[in-house]
Every structure is written in C-alpha cells, then in structure tokens.
Amino acid sequence: MRNFPSPKLNDGLTSKAKNEVFEGVLSALSKKFYKPELLENGWHEAVASHRATIEGAPTLEAFEQAVTALLQNLQTSHVGFFHQSARRASSRAALSATYLADETAHGSRWIFQDVHDGGAAALAGIQPGDILLRLDDKDILPPEHPVFPMGTTSKLDVVASDGRDRTITVDVSKPKGKRLHFVEPTLVQSKIIGDSIGYLKVAMFPGIIGVDVANEISKTVVGLGNIRGLIVDLRGNTGGGAGALRLMSLLTPEKIPVGFALGKRWVGRDLDKEKLAFPRFGTIPSSKKALWLLALRYVPSLITKSPIVLESEGHGPQPFQGNVVLLVDRHTASAAEMVTIFAKENRLATVVGEKTAGRLLSATSVKVGYGFRLALPTGAYYTWSCAALEGSPIEPDVLLEFDWQDRRSGNDRQLDTAVRIVSSRLWL
C-alpha cells in the first residue's frame, strides 16, 4: 500500500481517495480474511449496495461509519475500520468497564456490569449496577454506545445505587511519553475468602506473549498461601494474548494441549490428523529478555504461517487443583474464553455465571491509505478437540445471570454461589 497524506477526521476526502481506500479494504479482506466463504454468498451484493454511500460520504467520519456499516455484514468479531486521527474508544477500552442494556425507570438504558478496579470508571466512582443517562449532556440510549475521546475530560450522568442522579467526570487517558494511553485497570487481584479459599481476579491478558501478566498471576497465587480451593474471576475479561496460558497451567499439573489458531489456507483440511505435527508453545519466559530466543525458535512457523499448538506449562501440582470455580459472564471473551473452554474440556473447573461472548479469533490491522486502518480476523481459534468458538458462546456449568438490581443492593450472587461450591468440596 502506497503512503498517502493523512487528513484530519473533520476533513473530507476526494472521490478518488475514497475509492482507493475502499478498494484497499476489499483487497485486504480478499487476501487475509480468515473465512473466505463469508466473502462469497451475499458479500458482493452488500458491497454493491453500500458503495454509493461509502464513496459519497461527505466527511472522514461519515466515510468511516459507512464502511463500518458494510463490514457488519460479515457478522464476525474483531472487524473494525478507523482513522488514526480519531482518538476515541468504547467504554470497554476507555473505562475498563462493561455494560448491558435493560429497561429501567428511566427507559431503556445502559447499566454498568463489570467495573475493573484501577480503571477510569472505578477511579471516577462508578459501581456495578449504576445506570448511564448522559455523556457530555447527550442522552445515550441503546443501541447507541458511548464513545469517549482521549485527552479530554468527559462528563457522565448516572443513577447510583441510592437512586440519586450523580454527575461525575472521567479521564480515560493519561500521557505516557509523547503519547496518550488508556488508564489501565489493576490486572491481577486476590484475597482470601473464608477458610482456605483463594480468590483471583484477572482483568485482561495484555501483550502478545504476556510475560508481565503471567509473572503477576504466579506471584499472586503464591501470595495466597496453601489454599485448598480457588475462585478465578474472569468476568469482564475481554482477553488478550498468551499470558492466559499461565492461568490454564495453574489448573493442571501436566502439560496438556490447549488449542491452536488456523488461517484461511487451512480451511477444509483434516485437523484431527494434522494437528499432531504442529510445533508447540508451552512455556512463557520469566523475562522479556528471553523473547528473542522464543521468536527465533518459531521463525519457520511464522514465515510459513503454520499453526502453533498452545499447551499448558506443566508446573506441577497445586493444593487447590480439583477444587476450582471459574466466574464468567457475557463479556468474557477471547483469551479468557480459551481458559474457560480448556477448563471445561478437561474437567478442571466448574464454570459459573453467564454464557461467554463467543468472540475468539486471531486478528491484525493493516493500513489501507490516507491514515485509515482495517482490523480483521486472520485466523479462527480451535480447541484441541477441534471445536471452533467464534460465534459459539460457552455455556457455564451453573447458569446464573447478572441481576443488576440485586447488584445495586451490594449482592454478588455469582460470587456467593462460587464460594458455596468450593466450600462444599473442602469437607469431602
């Protein structure tokens, strides 16, 4: 892709420029999209019907919205189209919080569900069950999602648990060097519940390899001491990278195959036969200094785009193994779903909560000209039993929906249920 000048988001594009970017989007999808069959039935008709709106968009923002509307026809996760000057983000990234839509005394509204400690929402005093009314004096009604600009202070009007309206200010980003970065939540938290029960919450798994989060998980579990049961809270964990492998490895003493991701060239091949020959990744290094050795080891697979099998690290027995509960909800996604399905397939934990998001693809982003980028999935994740999870939410063993009204009263029935399950096994 040639380099083009990058106008600002409130500028327009020439018809020629819009056509070049649009064709760049279609070309990238044709070359990299993980599931070619989705670009066949109905896709070409969708492109034709959206083309006039896309190429006639008066501003970059309208152009971005028109292309995004077309991409929704693919009905798959990890797809996005954005301009580099648009420094804004959804609440999941900006606030370290999730929400759901429901009817309230104020009509249909977004209600906060997961609020990760240390994130922008938590620092502003938002609690699970708070009802969102307005963002910067604008009513936000489902299905419209709140979008937060980076580098400015946003004003939120919410209804708190006491029923009173509150106006709070939120800073979603802060400088880190010359760039702005989101206020990151506390990645790993822990506490002791009752007698010999540990509680471990992981907000996300940042990093491709995830050395830092893996080390933090291990350190935190050691700090819990000789616990005989463990509750792992993955509610609101929207995923990340291979750091999730450390959590899986704590569930079993053995090295067990976890799963693998396949790109478009592997579609239709005999996975049951070929997966045995895939190289394996089963050790997260303790230091980032060792990452170059790791890269060197897997260079042939990276060059040929061959799948790599993830397998647990084999750290040996832990006193809590066999008495683990995973807490999940509708926002548990990506690498957190890898942990969940690994535990279910190998019967390593009881899963409590809601159905997970069913969003589990490997993805990348590519430049398509004039400052625009296309995010797209390049591979589907398969478990070791060759089950694909994209579009297939994981069913918990104990289904327990989030009750926002009960949560406003200070209750957490999902956690209480997990404690009862773990406690009942301590005396067996």
C-alpha positions as CSV (number, residue, x, y, z in Angstrom):
1,M,0.0,0.0,0.0
2,R,1.4,3.4,-1.0
3,N,1.7,6.2,1.5
4,F,-1.0,8.8,1.3
5,P,-1.4,12.1,3.2
6,S,-3.4,11.7,6.4
7,P,-6.1,14.4,6.7
8,K,-7.9,15.1,10.0
9,L,-11.2,13.4,10.8
10,N,-13.2,16.5,10.2
11,D,-11.8,17.0,6.7
12,G,-13.2,15.4,3.6
13,L,-11.7,13.1,1.0
14,T,-11.7,13.3,-2.7
15,S,-13.8,10.8,-4.6
16,K,-10.6,9.2,-5.9
17,A,-9.2,8.9,-2.4
18,K,-12.3,7.3,-1.0
19,N,-12.3,4.8,-3.9
20,E,-8.6,4.0,-3.3
21,V,-9.2,3.4,0.5
22,F,-12.4,1.3,-0.2
23,E,-10.6,-0.8,-2.7
24,G,-7.8,-1.2,-0.2
25,V,-10.3,-2.5,2.3
26,L,-11.7,-5.0,-0.2
27,S,-8.2,-6.2,-1.2
28,A,-7.1,-6.7,2.4
29,L,-10.2,-8.8,3.1
30,S,-9.7,-10.9,0.0
31,K,-6.0,-11.6,0.9
32,K,-6.2,-12.0,4.7
33,F,-9.8,-12.7,5.9
34,Y,-9.8,-15.9,7.8
35,K,-13.0,-17.4,6.3
36,P,-13.2,-16.9,2.5
37,E,-16.7,-18.4,2.3
38,L,-18.1,-15.3,4.1
39,L,-16.8,-13.2,1.2
40,E,-19.0,-15.2,-1.3
41,N,-22.7,-15.6,-0.6
42,G,-24.3,-12.1,-0.3
43,W,-21.0,-10.2,0.3
44,H,-20.6,-8.9,-3.3
45,E,-24.2,-7.8,-3.3
46,A,-23.6,-6.0,0.1
47,V,-20.5,-4.2,-1.4
48,A,-22.5,-3.1,-4.4
49,S,-25.4,-1.8,-2.3
50,H,-23.1,0.1,0.1
51,R,-20.7,1.5,-2.5
52,A,-22.6,4.7,-3.3
53,T,-23.0,5.7,0.3
54,I,-19.3,4.9,1.0
55,E,-17.9,6.8,-1.9
56,G,-20.3,9.7,-1.5
57,A,-19.6,10.2,2.2
58,P,-19.0,14.0,2.8
59,T,-16.5,13.7,5.8
60,L,-14.0,11.2,7.0
61,E,-16.2,10.4,10.0
62,A,-19.2,9.7,7.7
63,F,-16.9,7.6,5.4
64,E,-15.7,5.6,8.5
65,Q,-19.3,5.0,9.5
66,A,-20.4,3.9,6.0
67,V,-17.5,1.4,5.7
68,T,-18.2,0.1,9.2
69,A,-21.9,-0.5,8.2
70,L,-20.7,-2.6,5.3
71,L,-18.3,-4.7,7.5
72,Q,-21.2,-5.6,9.8
73,N,-22.5,-7.8,7.1
74,L,-19.6,-10.2,7.8
75,Q,-21.2,-10.9,11.2
76,T,-17.9,-11.7,12.8
77,S,-15.9,-10.3,15.7
78,H,-12.5,-8.5,15.5
79,V,-13.5,-6.4,12.5
80,G,-13.1,-2.6,12.5
81,F,-12.3,0.4,10.4
82,F,-11.0,3.6,11.8
83,H,-8.9,6.7,11.1
84,Q,-5.7,7.3,13.0
85,S,-6.8,10.8,14.0
86,A,-9.9,9.5,15.7
87,R,-8.6,9.4,19.3
88,R,-11.7,7.9,20.8
89,A,-12.7,4.5,22.2
90,S,-15.7,2.5,23.5
91,S,-16.3,2.2,27.3
92,R,-14.8,-1.3,27.4
93,A,-11.4,0.1,26.5
94,A,-11.7,3.6,27.8
95,L,-13.3,3.0,31.1
96,S,-12.2,-0.6,31.9
97,A,-15.9,-1.3,32.3
98,T,-18.7,-3.2,30.6
99,Y,-22.4,-2.7,30.5
100,L,-25.7,-4.3,29.4
101,A,-29.0,-2.8,28.1
102,D,-32.2,-3.2,30.1
103,E,-35.4,-1.4,30.9
104,T,-35.2,0.9,33.9
105,A,-37.4,3.6,35.5
106,H,-35.6,5.9,33.0
107,G,-36.5,3.8,30.0
108,S,-34.1,1.6,28.1
109,R,-30.6,2.3,29.3
110,W,-27.1,1.0,29.6
111,I,-26.3,-0.4,33.0
112,F,-22.7,-0.9,34.2
113,Q,-21.9,-4.6,34.8
114,D,-18.2,-5.1,35.3
115,V,-16.1,-2.2,36.7
116,H,-12.4,-3.2,37.0
117,D,-10.5,-1.6,39.9
118,G,-7.9,0.9,38.8
119,G,-9.7,1.7,35.6
120,A,-11.1,5.1,34.7
121,A,-14.7,4.2,35.6
122,A,-13.7,2.8,39.0
123,L,-11.5,5.8,39.8
124,A,-14.5,8.0,39.0
125,G,-16.6,6.1,41.5
126,I,-18.8,4.1,39.1
127,Q,-20.2,0.9,40.6
128,P,-21.8,-2.2,39.0
129,G,-25.5,-1.6,38.6
130,D,-25.1,2.2,38.0
131,I,-27.4,3.4,35.2
132,L,-25.9,5.6,32.5
133,L,-28.1,8.5,31.4
134,R,-25.9,11.0,29.6
135,L,-22.4,11.5,28.2
136,D,-21.4,15.2,27.9
137,D,-25.0,16.2,28.2
138,K,-26.2,13.9,25.4
139,D,-28.7,11.2,26.2
140,I,-27.2,7.7,25.4
141,L,-29.9,5.2,24.6
142,P,-29.3,1.6,23.4
143,P,-28.3,0.5,20.9
144,E,-26.0,3.6,20.6
145,H,-22.8,3.0,22.5
146,P,-21.0,5.7,24.5
147,V,-17.7,6.8,22.8
148,F,-15.0,8.6,24.8
149,P,-12.4,11.0,23.4
150,M,-8.9,10.6,24.6
151,G,-7.1,13.6,26.0
152,T,-10.2,15.3,27.3
153,T,-12.4,15.0,30.4
154,S,-15.8,13.5,29.9
155,K,-18.9,14.2,32.0
156,L,-21.2,11.3,32.9
157,D,-24.6,11.5,34.4
158,V,-25.5,8.2,36.2
159,V,-28.2,6.9,38.6
160,A,-26.3,5.5,41.5
161,S,-27.4,2.6,43.8
162,D,-29.1,5.0,46.2
163,G,-31.4,6.1,43.3
164,R,-29.9,9.6,43.1
165,D,-28.6,11.2,39.9
166,R,-24.9,11.9,40.0
167,T,-22.7,13.8,37.7
168,I,-19.1,12.6,37.5
169,T,-16.0,13.4,35.4
170,V,-13.9,10.8,33.8
171,D,-10.4,11.0,32.4
172,V,-9.9,7.9,30.2
173,S,-6.3,8.5,29.2
174,K,-3.1,9.9,30.5
175,P,0.3,10.8,28.9
176,K,3.0,8.2,28.6
177,G,5.9,9.8,26.9
178,K,4.7,11.7,23.9
179,R,1.5,9.6,23.5
180,L,-1.7,9.2,25.3
181,H,-2.6,5.8,26.8
182,F,-5.7,4.5,28.4
183,V,-5.9,4.4,32.2
184,E,-5.2,0.7,32.7
185,P,-7.0,-1.4,35.4
186,T,-5.4,-3.4,38.1
187,L,-4.5,-6.6,36.1
188,V,-4.5,-9.1,38.9
189,Q,-6.1,-9.0,42.3
190,S,-6.5,-11.6,45.1
191,K,-7.9,-12.2,48.6
192,I,-8.7,-15.0,51.0
193,I,-12.4,-15.9,51.4
194,G,-13.4,-17.8,54.4
195,D,-11.3,-20.9,55.3
196,S,-8.6,-21.8,52.8
197,I,-10.4,-20.4,49.7
198,G,-8.4,-18.1,47.4
199,Y,-10.0,-15.5,45.1
200,L,-8.1,-14.5,42.0
201,K,-9.4,-11.8,39.6
202,V,-7.7,-11.2,36.2
203,A,-8.9,-8.1,34.3
204,M,-7.2,-8.9,31.0
205,F,-4.2,-10.6,29.5
206,P,-2.2,-7.7,27.8
207,G,0.8,-8.4,25.5
208,I,1.3,-11.0,22.7
209,I,3.3,-13.3,25.0
210,G,2.1,-11.7,28.3
211,V,5.3,-12.1,30.3
212,D,4.3,-9.4,32.8
213,V,0.8,-10.6,33.4
214,A,2.0,-14.3,33.7
215,N,4.5,-13.3,36.3
216,E,1.9,-11.3,38.2
217,I,-0.5,-14.3,38.2
218,S,2.1,-16.6,39.5
219,K,3.3,-14.2,42.2
220,T,-0.3,-13.5,43.3
221,V,-1.2,-17.2,43.6
222,V,2.0,-17.8,45.7
223,G,0.9,-15.0,47.9
224,L,-2.4,-16.7,48.6
225,G,-0.5,-19.4,50.5
226,N,-1.6,-23.0,51.0
227,I,-5.2,-22.6,49.8
228,R,-7.4,-25.7,49.2
229,G,-9.8,-24.1,46.8
230,L,-9.6,-21.3,44.2
231,I,-12.2,-19.0,42.6
232,V,-10.9,-17.4,39.4
233,D,-12.9,-14.3,38.3
234,L,-12.8,-13.7,34.5
235,R,-16.0,-11.6,34.4
236,G,-15.5,-8.7,32.1
237,N,-12.1,-10.1,30.9
238,T,-12.1,-9.3,27.2
239,G,-9.0,-11.3,26.5
240,G,-5.5,-10.5,25.2
241,G,-2.5,-12.7,24.5
242,A,-0.7,-15.8,25.5
243,G,-0.4,-14.7,29.2
244,A,-3.7,-16.6,29.6
245,L,-1.6,-19.8,29.3
246,R,-0.2,-19.2,32.8
247,L,-3.7,-19.3,34.3
248,M,-4.5,-22.5,32.4
249,S,-1.3,-24.1,33.6
250,L,-2.3,-23.5,37.3
251,L,-5.4,-25.7,36.8
252,T,-3.4,-28.8,36.0
253,P,0.0,-30.3,37.0
254,E,0.5,-31.7,33.5
255,K,1.4,-30.5,30.0
256,I,-1.9,-30.7,28.2
257,P,-2.6,-29.4,24.6
258,V,-4.8,-26.4,24.7
259,G,-5.6,-25.4,21.1
260,F,-4.4,-23.6,18.0
261,A,-5.4,-20.9,15.5
262,L,-5.8,-21.5,11.8
263,G,-5.7,-19.1,8.9
264,K,-7.5,-19.2,5.6
265,R,-5.1,-21.6,3.9
266,W,-6.0,-24.3,6.4
267,V,-9.7,-24.2,5.8
268,G,-11.1,-27.6,4.9
269,R,-8.1,-29.7,6.0
270,D,-8.1,-32.7,8.3
271,L,-7.3,-31.0,11.6
272,D,-7.5,-34.2,13.7
273,K,-4.7,-35.7,11.6
274,E,-2.5,-32.6,11.0
275,K,-2.7,-31.0,14.5
276,L,-0.3,-33.7,15.8
277,A,2.5,-32.3,13.6
278,F,2.1,-28.7,14.6
279,P,5.0,-27.2,16.7
280,R,4.1,-26.5,20.4
281,F,4.4,-23.4,22.6
282,G,4.2,-24.4,26.3
283,T,6.5,-22.1,28.3
284,I,6.1,-18.3,28.9
285,P,9.6,-17.0,29.7
286,S,10.1,-15.3,33.0
287,S,11.8,-12.3,31.5
288,K,11.2,-10.3,28.3
289,K,15.0,-10.6,27.6
290,A,14.3,-14.2,26.5
291,L,11.6,-13.2,23.9
292,W,14.2,-13.0,21.1
293,L,15.1,-16.7,21.7
294,L,11.4,-17.5,21.6
295,A,11.0,-15.6,18.3
296,L,14.0,-17.4,16.8
297,R,12.5,-20.8,17.7
298,Y,9.2,-20.1,15.9
299,V,10.5,-18.2,12.9
300,P,9.9,-21.0,10.5
301,S,6.3,-21.3,11.6
302,L,5.8,-17.6,11.5
303,I,7.2,-17.4,7.9
304,T,5.1,-20.2,6.6
305,K,2.1,-19.1,8.7
306,S,1.8,-22.6,10.1
307,P,-0.3,-23.2,13.2
308,I,1.3,-23.4,16.6
309,V,-0.3,-25.5,19.4
310,L,-0.6,-24.0,22.8
311,E,-0.1,-26.4,25.7
312,S,-0.1,-25.9,29.4
313,E,3.3,-25.4,31.0
314,G,3.4,-28.3,33.4
315,H,4.2,-26.5,36.7
316,G,3.2,-29.5,38.8
317,P,0.5,-30.0,41.4
318,Q,-1.1,-27.2,43.4
319,P,-3.2,-27.8,46.6
320,F,-6.3,-26.2,45.0
321,Q,-6.3,-28.2,41.8
322,G,-9.6,-30.2,41.5
323,N,-11.5,-27.5,43.5
324,V,-11.6,-24.5,41.2
325,V,-14.5,-22.4,40.1
326,L,-14.3,-20.0,37.1
327,L,-16.6,-17.0,37.1
328,V,-17.6,-15.8,33.6
329,D,-20.2,-13.5,32.0
330,R,-21.4,-12.2,28.7
331,H,-18.3,-10.0,28.4
332,T,-15.7,-12.8,29.0
333,A,-14.1,-13.1,25.6
334,S,-11.1,-14.1,23.5
335,A,-8.2,-15.4,25.6
336,A,-10.4,-15.6,28.7
337,E,-12.7,-17.9,26.7
338,M,-9.7,-20.0,25.9
339,V,-9.2,-20.5,29.6
340,T,-12.8,-21.3,30.1
341,I,-13.2,-23.9,27.4
342,F,-9.8,-25.5,28.4
343,A,-11.1,-25.9,31.9
344,K,-14.4,-27.4,30.7
345,E,-13.0,-29.8,28.1
346,N,-10.5,-31.2,30.7
347,R,-12.9,-31.0,33.7
348,L,-10.5,-28.8,35.6
349,A,-13.0,-26.3,37.0
350,T,-16.7,-25.6,37.5
351,V,-17.8,-22.7,35.4
352,V,-20.4,-20.3,37.0
353,G,-22.1,-17.3,35.5
354,E,-23.4,-16.3,32.1
355,K,-22.7,-17.5,28.6
356,T,-19.5,-16.1,27.4
357,A,-19.2,-13.7,24.4
358,G,-18.3,-16.2,21.7
359,R,-15.6,-13.9,20.3
360,L,-12.4,-15.9,19.7
361,L,-10.4,-15.1,16.6
362,S,-6.8,-14.1,16.0
363,A,-6.7,-10.7,14.3
364,T,-4.4,-8.0,12.9
365,S,-4.8,-4.5,11.4
366,V,-3.5,-3.2,8.1
367,K,-3.0,0.2,6.6
368,V,-5.4,0.9,3.7
369,G,-4.4,4.5,2.9
370,Y,-4.9,8.1,4.0
371,G,-4.5,7.3,7.7
372,F,-7.1,4.6,7.7
373,R,-6.6,1.1,9.1
374,L,-8.7,-2.1,8.8
375,A,-8.8,-4.5,11.7
376,L,-9.7,-8.0,10.5
377,P,-9.6,-11.6,11.8
378,T,-6.9,-13.7,10.1
379,G,-7.4,-17.0,12.0
380,A,-10.0,-19.0,13.9
381,Y,-9.2,-20.5,17.2
382,Y,-9.8,-24.2,17.7
383,T,-9.7,-26.2,20.9
384,W,-7.6,-29.4,21.0
385,S,-10.9,-31.3,20.3
386,C,-11.1,-29.2,17.1
387,A,-14.1,-27.2,18.3
388,A,-14.3,-23.6,16.9
389,L,-15.6,-21.0,19.4
390,E,-16.3,-17.9,17.2
391,G,-20.0,-17.3,17.4
392,S,-20.5,-20.1,19.9
393,P,-20.8,-18.7,23.5
394,I,-19.5,-21.2,26.1
395,E,-22.3,-22.5,28.4
396,P,-21.5,-22.3,32.1
397,D,-22.0,-25.4,34.2
398,V,-24.1,-23.3,36.6
399,L,-26.1,-20.6,34.7
400,L,-26.6,-17.5,36.8
401,E,-27.5,-14.3,35.1
402,F,-26.3,-10.9,36.3
403,D,-29.1,-9.3,38.3
404,W,-28.3,-5.6,38.2
405,Q,-31.0,-4.6,40.6
406,D,-29.7,-7.1,43.2
407,R,-26.1,-5.9,42.5
408,R,-27.2,-2.4,43.3
409,S,-28.1,-3.7,46.8
410,G,-24.5,-4.8,47.2
411,N,-25.1,-8.5,46.5
412,D,-23.0,-10.7,44.2
413,R,-24.9,-13.9,43.7
414,Q,-22.4,-15.3,41.2
415,L,-19.5,-15.0,43.6
416,D,-21.6,-16.3,46.5
417,T,-22.5,-19.4,44.5
418,A,-18.9,-20.0,43.7
419,V,-17.9,-19.8,47.3
420,R,-20.6,-22.3,48.2
421,I,-19.4,-24.7,45.6
422,V,-15.8,-24.5,46.6
423,S,-16.6,-24.7,50.3
424,S,-18.8,-27.8,49.9
425,R,-15.8,-29.7,48.5
426,L,-13.4,-28.8,51.3
427,W,-15.0,-31.3,53.6
428,L,-15.3,-34.2,51.1
